[in-house]
Amino acid sequence: MTSVDERRILDGLNPEQRLAVETTEGPLLIQAGAGSGKTKALIHRIAYIIASELAQPAEILAVTFTNKAANEMRGRLARLLSVADNRSFMPWMGTFHSIAVRLLRRDGDQIDIARNFVIFDEADRLSLVKSVMKELGVAEQQFSPRSIVGYISKAKNACLSPEQYRRQATQSSLQQTAAEVYDRYERRLRDNVALDFDDLLLDAVQLLEKSSEVRRKYQEQFRYILIDEYQDTNKAQYRLVKLLLNDRLNICVVGDDWQSIYSWRGADFTNILNFERDFPGALVVKLEQNYRSTGAILTLANTLIQHNTQRTDKNLWTEAVGGIAPQLWQLYSEAEEAQAVADEMYRQASMGRAYNDMAVLYRTNAQSYAIERALRQRHIPYKIVGGLRFL
């Protein structure tokens, strides 16, 4: 690497980010607190590997959580390395599902999966489950099709076949019914030469487990593996990564157990807690400097997370000291909550603050109705972002 390249790639990194970037060999865990510049560290690490000629872009597997994140990272990386045309740049950067699709399109015939398989989306999956329930005489009034879909999805994310799931489905009649539906649902998928989203991961794991030739091919190809949002990986994703890893153990995972929110769909935050057990001698780099929030917000966050019994030890800090202390309002209904929000916005406006400087964040779109109603009663103008107006 030339000195110009080194300055360009390492410029603007704090000491911890720089350590993560320059450590290219062996297992690396980057514990990245919220707002700590983890995406920047990940991008610059890949750039450093390529610029150092340790690997070609096609020899790097970089897994992100969403397609949007993958596209954004690919664009930033291309600009950092002055790649003019990034359409074919970093061909193995994407989500777990997109990587799994590529593996199966290329080599799925090794486990009798046709390369022209179709992918069933959520609507297709729900429709097929309803059809199977009807065939089995299971009434939708008794068992919700969506609940059945959820049980089947959890079984697949736990890498359980219909037979394996049936053996452990003893907790409730709903679970036993889901096991029955799961078996026929799988056969119907195969009849349609189709896979659902969960199959993509499960079958990619089976492909690598059953074909040593295919497994060896990809282990030789991927000289470096980097996984973003590792705290949100499930069992199938965890097994897929382990199967793709070669003896050099050049794996870098980035994540934060404090931010794990997807346990309801099979994510296991202990994957990141157990990384050092899985890879003895791994280097752990903590990104604790926050570039997003004020000191008051970080003090609250650090205090709250202390109540978690299973967690890594981090202490987020920021140079942006002070800030207005967050307030907690305890309210008793959706309507009262919405009214409190509207009243506070009205109070802020009466003190000279523009409504355009205010934002209301809510957890689900269904909460929008009560908030809109309260704002209209106060004659407060508003704009819905990323959703539809109820009123």
Secondary structure as the mmCIF struct_conf table of DSSP 4:
data_model
#
loop_
_struct_conf.conf_type_id
_struct_conf.id
_struct_conf.beg_label_comp_id
_struct_conf.beg_label_asym_id
_struct_conf.beg_label_seq_id
_struct_conf.end_label_comp_id
_struct_conf.end_label_asym_id
_struct_conf.end_label_seq_id
HELX_RH_AL_P HELX_RH_AL_P1 SER A 3 LEU A 10
TURN_TY1_P TURN_TY1_P1 ASP A 11 GLY A 12
HELX_RH_AL_P HELX_RH_AL_P2 PRO A 15 GLU A 22
BEND BEND1 GLU A 25 GLY A 26
STRN STRN1 LEU A 28 ALA A 32
TURN_TY1_P TURN_TY1_P2 ALA A 34 GLY A 35
BEND BEND2 SER A 36 SER A 36
HELX_RH_AL_P HELX_RH_AL_P3 LYS A 38 ALA A 51
TURN_TY1_P TURN_TY1_P3 SER A 52 GLU A 53
BEND BEND3 LEU A 54 ALA A 55
HELX_RH_3T_P HELX_RH_3T_P1 PRO A 57 GLU A 59
STRN STRN2 ILE A 60 THR A 64
BEND BEND4 PHE A 65 THR A 66
HELX_RH_AL_P HELX_RH_AL_P4 ASN A 67 LEU A 80
TURN_TY1_P TURN_TY1_P4 LEU A 81 SER A 82
BEND BEND5 ALA A 84 ALA A 84
BEND BEND6 ARG A 87 MET A 90
TURN_TY1_P TURN_TY1_P5 PRO A 91 TRP A 92
STRN STRN3 MET A 93 THR A 95
HELX_RH_AL_P HELX_RH_AL_P5 PHE A 96 ASP A 107
HELX_RH_3T_P HELX_RH_3T_P2 GLY A 108 ILE A 111
TURN_TY1_P TURN_TY1_P6 ASP A 112 ASP A 112
TURN_TY1_P TURN_TY1_P7 ARG A 115 ASN A 116
STRN STRN4 VAL A 118 PHE A 120
HELX_RH_AL_P HELX_RH_AL_P6 GLU A 122 LEU A 136
TURN_TY1_P TURN_TY1_P8 GLY A 137 GLY A 137
TURN_TY1_P TURN_TY1_P9 GLU A 140 GLN A 142
BEND BEND7 PHE A 143 PHE A 143
HELX_RH_AL_P HELX_RH_AL_P7 PRO A 145 ASN A 157
TURN_TY1_P TURN_TY1_P10 ALA A 158 CYS A 159
HELX_RH_AL_P HELX_RH_AL_P8 PRO A 162 GLN A 168
BEND BEND8 GLN A 171 GLN A 171
HELX_RH_AL_P HELX_RH_AL_P9 SER A 173 ASP A 191
TURN_TY1_P TURN_TY1_P11 ASN A 192 VAL A 193
STRN STRN5 ALA A 194 ASP A 196
HELX_RH_AL_P HELX_RH_AL_P10 PHE A 197 LYS A 210
HELX_RH_AL_P HELX_RH_AL_P11 SER A 212 GLN A 221
BEND BEND9 ARG A 223 ARG A 223
STRN STRN6 TYR A 224 ILE A 227
BEND BEND10 ASP A 228 GLU A 229
HELX_RH_3T_P HELX_RH_3T_P3 TYR A 230 ASP A 232
HELX_RH_AL_P HELX_RH_AL_P12 LYS A 235 LEU A 244
TURN_TY1_P TURN_TY1_P12 ASP A 247 ARG A 248
STRN STRN7 ILE A 251 GLY A 255
HELX_RH_3T_P HELX_RH_3T_P4 ASP A 257 GLN A 259
HELX_RH_3T_P HELX_RH_3T_P5 SER A 263 ARG A 265
TURN_TY1_P TURN_TY1_P13 GLY A 266 GLY A 266
TURN_TY1_P TURN_TY1_P14 PHE A 269 PHE A 269
HELX_RH_AL_P HELX_RH_AL_P13 THR A 270 LEU A 273
TURN_TY1_P TURN_TY1_P15 ASN A 274 ASN A 274
HELX_RH_AL_P HELX_RH_AL_P14 PHE A 275 ASP A 278
BEND BEND11 PHE A 279 PHE A 279
TURN_TY1_P TURN_TY1_P16 PRO A 280 GLY A 281
STRN STRN8 LEU A 283 LEU A 287
STRN STRN9 GLN A 289 GLN A 289
BEND BEND12 TYR A 291 SER A 293
HELX_RH_AL_P HELX_RH_AL_P15 GLY A 295 ILE A 305
TURN_TY1_P TURN_TY1_P17 GLN A 306 HIS A 307
BEND BEND13 THR A 309 GLN A 310
STRN STRN10 TRP A 317 TRP A 317
BEND BEND14 GLU A 319 ALA A 320
HELX_LH_PP_P HELX_LH_PP_P1 ILE A 324 PRO A 326
BEND BEND15 TYR A 332 SER A 333
HELX_RH_AL_P HELX_RH_AL_P16 GLU A 334 SER A 350
TURN_TY1_P TURN_TY1_P18 MET A 351 GLY A 352
HELX_RH_3T_P HELX_RH_3T_P6 TYR A 355 ASP A 357
BEND BEND16 ARG A 363 THR A 364
HELX_RH_3T_P HELX_RH_3T_P7 ASN A 365 GLN A 367
HELX_RH_AL_P HELX_RH_AL_P17 SER A 368 GLN A 377
TURN_TY1_P TURN_TY1_P19 ARG A 378 HIS A 379
BEND BEND17 VAL A 385 GLY A 387
#
